[in-house]
Each structure stands twice: as C-alpha cells, then as structure tokens.
Amino acid sequence: MKFCSLGSGSSGNSYLVSKNKTNILVDCGFSVTELEKRMSKREMKPSEITAIFLTHEHDDHSKGVFAFAEKHDKPIYLTYGTLKMCQKKIKNSYNLKINIISPLDNLELNEFIIYVIPVPHDAREPVQFKFESEKKTLAIITDLGFGNKELINSIQKINALILESNHDDNLIHQSRYPKNLKDRIRSNYGHLSNQNSLQILKKLNLDNLKWLGAAHLSKENNSPELVKDLWEKVFEDKINIIDPDLGIPWVSI
C-alpha cells in the first residue's frame, strides 16, 4: 500500500491511497484543473482513479469533487448528511455515481477494506477513513475537535497514521482571528490542537506504527517545530509534517 498528500490545509485537502491498480482519492478541496495538476506531479492520471471518498462538505475538502467525478466518470462514496449539504455543488446536468455510506461501515473495494470512522466536527455527518490491505493499515484523521471512543478504538495498532495537528493554543489565543472563529476552531467540533492530537497519540498502542504524519497545520497559528516537540514525547521515530500547500510525495508501507 502507498499513499500521498496533494495538499493539507485551509487552502485545500486531498490524498491518494493506492494498492496495485486500485487508486482511491480522498477528498478534493481544489478546482478540477488544480487537482489534475497536483495529481500529475504524483504521476497519477484521472483515468486511473478507482473511486472518490469524501469526508465532509466543507469547501476545503469538497470544492472540486463533483465536477471531477462528472468529468472523469468516477463513483463517489459519502454519507447522506454530506450529500445533503453539498447539493449546491451538484449541477442538474451531472450524472453522478453516488454511493451512500454510514459511520462505522466496513466496505470492500478490490484490494482494500475501508473503515468509516465518525468524528466530532461542525459538519452534517462527517467521517474519516482507515484503509486496510494485506494486514497493512493506514488512517487519515483530520477535521475533528477531539478523539472520541470510536476513533481511538478504530486506529489502535495502526501501521501509518496521518493525524491533524491544526493549531497551538497559545498562538491562536494571541492571533488576529475574530473571537467567533477562534471559538469555532477550539471547540469540540472544530479542529485538533497540538495538545489534543498528543492526547490521542497517548491513548494509542503505537507498537506497529511505522510512519506518522501531522496534517492540516495552520500557517498562522502553528509551526512544525511545535508539533514535533510535543509528538516526540510519545513517538521517537521521525515525525513527518505534511506541507499545507505541497502535501507529501508517495510513502509505501
């Protein structure tokens, strides 16, 4: 199994997860043109995508997903709540292949078993995903306010983990963001702070963890150094920071 990020931040989020000829696109927070350009840098053609999995409706995750799916005739997997909140992005002329999934579902797609993980976030029915193939596991966990029991149980003994570490509590407190935005980000339905993400890591059995990446870092209210300083308290190997603009190249596990 291999994976990469095409970008991870407020300007857009998207990941690719691949095994043999099965290529899964997770989220599309970019325009179709921009997504295709970013995929090309990872040597992936739109025609090679098997399916698209959408976590929730926020624009930095869903901006181009329906237009891309229509253009390239690709199926989309998403919750009913996410679909209802995305209606404005779906043109009447689109002929989409929509597959409704539910939190805690287990789906089989060629080489993969895909676990649908519910998370607390200020969206209609948000989920994140864990991918399993030949006993190797990868979880992509971003856009949540805290680590609920379903999440913690789902990602025990994971082999590779992408985990949100959005902001530093002190930096966001001092930032020029308006109070309502600060309150939203810091709420239980907002985004994980560095300390929040550390608490999740402390609750996990990391014995099988071979690769750990920090995602969705705020450019204004965080820094890679702050994340690494905290995470190194529980994970001694290299900690990877996913660049908000550039993402990360392919990683194999």
Buried (B, 14 or more C-beta within 10 A) or exposed (E): BBBBBBBBBBBBBBBBBBBEEBBBBBBBBBBBEBBBEBBEEBEBEBEBBBBBBBBBBBEBBBBBBBBBBBEBEBBBBBBEBBBEBBEEBBEEEEEBEBBEBEBEBEBEBEBBEBBBBBBBBBBBBBBBBBBBBEEBBBBBBBBBBBBBEBBEEBBEEBBBBBBBBBBBEEBBEEBEBEEEEBEBBBBEBBBBBBEBBBBBBEBBEBEEBEBBBBBBBBEEBBBBEBBBEBBEEBBEEEBBBBBBEEBBEEBEB
